Amino acid sequence: MARRAVVLMNLGGPDSPEAVRPFLYNLFSDPAIIDLPAWLRRPLAWFIARQRNRVAAEIYAHLGGSSPLLANTEAQARALEAELGPEWRCFVTMRYWHPLTDATVRAAKEWHPDEIVLLPLYPQFSTTTTGSSLKAWHEAARQQGLGTPSREVSSYPTEPGFIAALAGLIDTALAEVAARGSPARLLLSAHGLPLKTVRKGDPYPQQVESTAAAVAGALKQRPADWRVCYQSRVGPLAWLGPTTDAEIRQAGKDGVGLVVAPIAFVSEHSETLVELARDYRRLAEAAGVPFYRRVAAVGTDPRFIAGLARLVREQAATQAIEAAGARPPAAAAMR
């Protein structure tokens, strides 16, 4: 039986208060995040990490002192293993905190898989997320001599299981809101991206829009009023819009309640548990929004996990076909 590995890739987060600042440094020193020469980027990353440390430390203190992202990703890995079967083993790697890419490459190499499927947990592709994670993996694999054939799931913005999970969670929230008898607006919120990155050809905003359209089309209780918006802006650059906070203020002016769903995050972490669940709720209350309902991330929803399993099996099947095509004919092989 073939030994097949899946590598689940995510952003990562600090595992202690002391890890907040080095985590931030790792994040902002990535050339995919700040596109400057290393001699400028690294001192700037150090400065940003120092400046943002206090605010970030407060955020993670609210979460108990650390990010829940690793635990949530591990739970997804175990659920995916159960869905795929005994010949599969799932590994987890984080881009900016432990387990870092080098360590996961080492662990995968020690397991001696026959093939590897790389599975970033970013449904919509961006050079700043999926692109950075895949590049880091291939560099580490080359440096450590991991020559196992690998394939990538680069994006899955409209994967049916992902869309079904999102739509199901949103439908539940909309049904609860409908019982109030009040009008509601649905905000489909995604992580923002600097326009500078978009102008270089990054496909992220188009894929976010395709996810939103697919979710809206799958809803049983599709509201007439739904919008895509972007959160988590950092720094002075122009970013994708409209922003989630601007849409919340507009809802207050319009006197409509809100159902807010994350459509680019598949795990609970600071941007869902603090930014969406706490900070934007406070903003909604201050803006006079009648009610605010935050929808959970898809997490280990069976529909989402089944969708990931389909993606992985498709890549493994393609890899097997390509490997068979690369073999010499039987007669030639016997000579």
C-alpha positions in Angstrom: 0.0 0.0 0.0 1.4 3.4 -1.0 2.2 5.8 1.8 0.7 9.2 1.0 1.3 12.4 2.8 -0.8 15.5 2.9 0.7 18.8 4.2 -1.8 21.2 5.5 -0.4 24.8 5.3 -1.5 27.7 7.4 -0.4 31.1 8.6 0.5 30.2 12.2 0.3 32.2 15.4 2.2 32.8 18.6 2.0 30.0 21.2 2.9 32.2 24.2 3.0 35.9 25.0 6.8 35.8 24.5 6.3 34.5 21.0 4.2 37.5 19.8 7.0 39.7 18.7 9.1 37.1 16.9 6.0 35.9 15.2 5.3 39.4 13.9 9.0 39.7 12.8 8.7 36.4 10.8 5.5 37.7 9.2 6.7 41.1 8.1 10.2 39.9 7.1 8.6 37.7 4.4 9.3 39.3 1.0 5.8 38.2 -0.1 4.4 40.5 2.6 6.9 43.5 2.2 8.4 43.6 -1.2 11.7 45.3 -0.4 15.4 44.2 -0.5 16.4 42.2 2.5 18.7 45.0 3.9 15.6 47.3 4.1 12.9 44.7 4.8 14.5 43.1 7.8 15.1 46.2 9.8 11.6 47.4 8.9 10.1 44.1 10.0 11.9 44.5 13.3 10.5 48.0 13.7 6.9 47.0 12.8 7.1 44.0 15.2 8.2 46.3 18.0 5.5 48.8 17.2 2.7 46.3 16.9 3.8 44.1 19.8 1.6 45.7 22.4 -1.6 45.7 20.4 -1.0 42.1 19.2 -0.2 41.0 22.7 -3.6 42.3 23.9 -5.3 40.4 21.1 -3.7 37.1 22.1 -4.2 37.8 25.8 -7.9 37.9 25.0 -7.5 34.4 23.4 -5.8 33.1 26.5 -2.2 34.1 25.7 -1.8 32.2 22.4 -3.3 31.6 19.0 -5.8 28.7 18.6 -4.9 28.3 15.0 -2.5 25.4 15.4 -4.9 23.4 17.5 -7.7 24.1 15.0 -5.5 23.1 12.0 -4.4 19.9 13.8 -8.1 19.0 14.3 -8.7 19.5 10.6 -5.7 17.3 9.9 -7.0 14.5 12.0 -10.5 14.8 10.5 -9.0 14.7 7.0 -6.9 11.6 7.9 -10.1 9.8 9.0 -11.8 10.8 5.8 -8.9 9.7 3.5 -8.1 6.4 5.1 -5.2 4.5 6.6 -2.7 4.9 3.8 -2.7 8.7 4.3 -1.0 10.8 6.9 -1.5 14.5 7.4 1.2 16.9 8.5 0.8 20.5 9.6 3.1 23.3 8.7 2.8 27.0 9.7 4.4 29.8 7.7 5.4 32.2 10.5 5.5 30.1 13.7 6.0 26.6 14.9 5.8 24.0 13.4 7.8 25.9 10.8 8.3 24.6 7.2 11.8 23.2 7.9 10.6 21.1 10.7 7.6 19.7 8.8 9.7 18.8 5.8 12.0 16.9 8.1 9.1 15.1 9.7 7.6 14.2 6.3 11.0 13.0 5.0 11.4 10.7 8.1 8.0 9.1 7.3 9.2 8.2 3.8 6.0 8.9 1.8 5.7 7.7 -1.8 3.9 10.9 -2.7 2.9 14.2 -1.2 0.0 16.5 -1.7 0.5 20.1 -0.5 -2.8 21.6 0.8 -2.7 25.3 1.7 -5.8 26.2 3.9 -6.3 29.3 1.9 -9.3 28.7 -0.4 -8.5 31.7 -2.6 -5.0 32.0 -4.0 -2.7 35.0 -3.2 1.0 35.3 -3.6 1.1 36.6 0.0 -0.4 33.3 1.5 -0.5 30.2 -0.7 2.3 31.4 -2.9 4.6 32.2 0.0 3.8 28.9 1.7 4.4 26.8 -1.4 7.6 28.6 -2.1 8.9 28.0 1.4 8.1 24.3 1.2 9.9 23.8 -2.1 13.0 25.6 -0.9 13.1 23.6 2.3 12.5 20.3 0.5 15.3 21.1 -1.9 17.7 22.0 0.9 16.9 18.8 2.9 16.9 16.5 -0.2 13.3 15.5 0.0 12.8 14.2 -3.5 9.3 12.7 -3.1 7.0 13.6 -5.9 4.5 16.3 -4.9 1.5 18.1 -6.2 -0.2 21.2 -5.1 -3.8 22.2 -4.4 -3.3 25.9 -5.3 -6.8 27.2 -4.7 -10.4 26.0 -4.3 -12.7 29.1 -4.1 -15.8 27.3 -5.3 -15.1 23.7 -4.2 -18.6 22.2 -3.5 -17.9 21.0 0.0 -16.4 24.3 1.1 -19.3 26.2 -0.4 -21.9 23.8 1.2 -20.3 24.2 4.6 -20.2 28.0 4.4 -23.8 28.2 3.1 -25.0 25.8 5.7 -23.5 27.8 8.6 -24.8 31.1 7.1 -28.3 29.6 6.5 -28.5 28.6 10.2 -27.6 32.2 11.2 -30.1 33.7 8.8 -32.9 31.4 10.1 -32.2 32.6 13.6 -32.2 36.2 12.5 -35.4 35.7 10.5 -37.2 34.7 13.7 -36.6 38.3 14.9 -38.7 39.6 12.0 -36.1 42.3 11.4 -34.3 43.1 8.1 -30.8 41.7 7.9 -27.8 42.4 5.6 -25.3 39.7 4.9 -21.6 40.7 4.9 -19.2 38.2 3.4 -15.9 39.3 4.9 -12.5 38.3 3.5 -9.0 39.3 4.6 -7.9 42.4 2.7 -4.9 42.8 0.4 -2.9 45.9 -0.6 -3.9 47.2 -4.1 -0.2 47.3 -4.9 -0.3 43.5 -4.8 -3.5 43.2 -6.7 -2.1 45.4 -9.5 0.7 42.9 -10.0 -1.9 40.4 -11.1 -2.8 38.6 -7.8 -6.0 36.7 -8.5 -7.2 36.9 -4.9 -10.1 39.4 -5.3 -11.6 37.6 -8.3 -11.5 34.4 -6.4 -13.1 36.0 -3.3 -15.9 37.3 -5.5 -16.4 33.8 -7.0 -16.6 32.3 -3.5 -19.2 34.9 -2.5 -21.3 34.3 -5.6 -21.2 30.6 -5.1 -22.2 30.9 -1.5 -25.0 33.3 -2.3 -26.3 30.9 -4.9 -26.2 28.0 -2.5 -28.1 29.7 0.3 -31.6 28.3 1.1 -32.5 31.7 2.6 -30.7 34.0 0.3 -31.1 37.6 1.4 -31.8 40.3 -1.1 -29.1 42.4 0.6 -25.6 40.9 0.6 -22.2 42.4 0.1 -18.5 41.4 -0.1 -16.1 43.3 2.1 -12.5 43.2 3.4 -11.0 43.3 6.9 -7.6 43.3 8.6 -6.1 46.3 6.9 -2.6 47.1 8.1 -0.4 50.2 7.4 -0.9 53.3 5.2 -1.2 51.7 1.7 -4.4 51.6 -0.2 -6.2 48.2 0.3 -9.1 46.3 -1.3 -12.5 47.7 -0.4 -15.1 48.2 0.7 -13.8 47.6 4.2 -15.8 45.6 6.7 -15.8 48.4 9.2 -17.2 50.9 6.6 -20.0 48.4 5.8 -20.8 48.1 9.5 -21.1 51.9 9.8 -23.3 51.9 6.7 -25.6 49.3 8.2 -26.0 51.5 11.3 -27.0 54.4 9.0 -29.4 52.2 7.1 -30.9 50.7 10.3 -30.4 47.1 9.3 -29.0 44.2 11.4 -26.0 42.2 10.2 -25.0 38.6 9.7 -21.2 38.6 9.1 -19.5 35.5 7.7 -15.8 34.9 7.1 -15.3 33.5 3.6 -11.5 33.4 3.3 -10.7 32.0 6.8 -11.4 28.3 7.3 -10.2 28.2 11.0 -10.9 30.2 14.1 -8.1 32.6 15.0 -7.5 36.2 16.0 -9.2 37.7 12.9 -12.4 35.7 13.5 -12.5 35.4 17.3 -11.3 39.0 18.1 -11.7 41.2 15.0 -15.0 39.8 13.8 -16.5 38.5 17.1 -15.4 41.3 19.4 -14.1 44.5 17.8 -16.6 44.6 15.0 -19.4 43.8 17.3 -18.4 46.8 19.5 -18.3 48.9 16.4 -21.8 47.7 15.3 -23.2 48.6 18.7 -21.6 52.0 18.6 -22.9 52.6 15.0 -26.4 51.7 16.0 -26.7 48.4 14.2 -29.8 46.7 15.5 -28.2 43.3 15.9 -24.9 41.7 14.9 -24.5 37.9 14.3 -21.1 36.5 13.5 -20.9 33.1 11.6 -18.2 30.6 12.6 -15.5 29.5 10.3 -16.0 26.1 8.6 -13.4 24.3 10.8 -14.0 20.6 10.8 -17.5 20.7 9.3 -17.8 17.3 7.6 -18.8 18.9 4.3 -15.6 21.0 4.2 -13.4 18.0 5.2 -15.1 15.9 2.5 -14.3 18.6 0.0 -10.6 18.7 1.0 -10.5 14.9 0.7 -11.8 15.1 -2.9 -9.2 17.8 -3.7 -6.4 15.6 -2.3 -7.6 12.4 -4.0 -7.8 14.3 -7.4 -4.2 15.4 -7.0 -3.0 12.0 -6.0 -4.9 10.4 -9.0 -3.3 12.9 -11.4 0.1 12.2 -9.9 -0.4 8.5 -10.4 -1.4 9.0 -14.0 1.6 11.2 -14.7 3.9 8.7 -13.0 2.5 5.8 -15.1 3.0 7.9 -18.3 6.6 8.5 -17.4 7.5 4.8 -17.1 9.1 3.0 -20.1 7.0 0.4 -22.0 7.1 -3.0 -20.4 9.3 -4.5 -23.2 11.8 -1.7 -23.0 11.9 -2.0 -19.2 12.8 -5.7 -19.4 15.9 -5.0 -21.7 
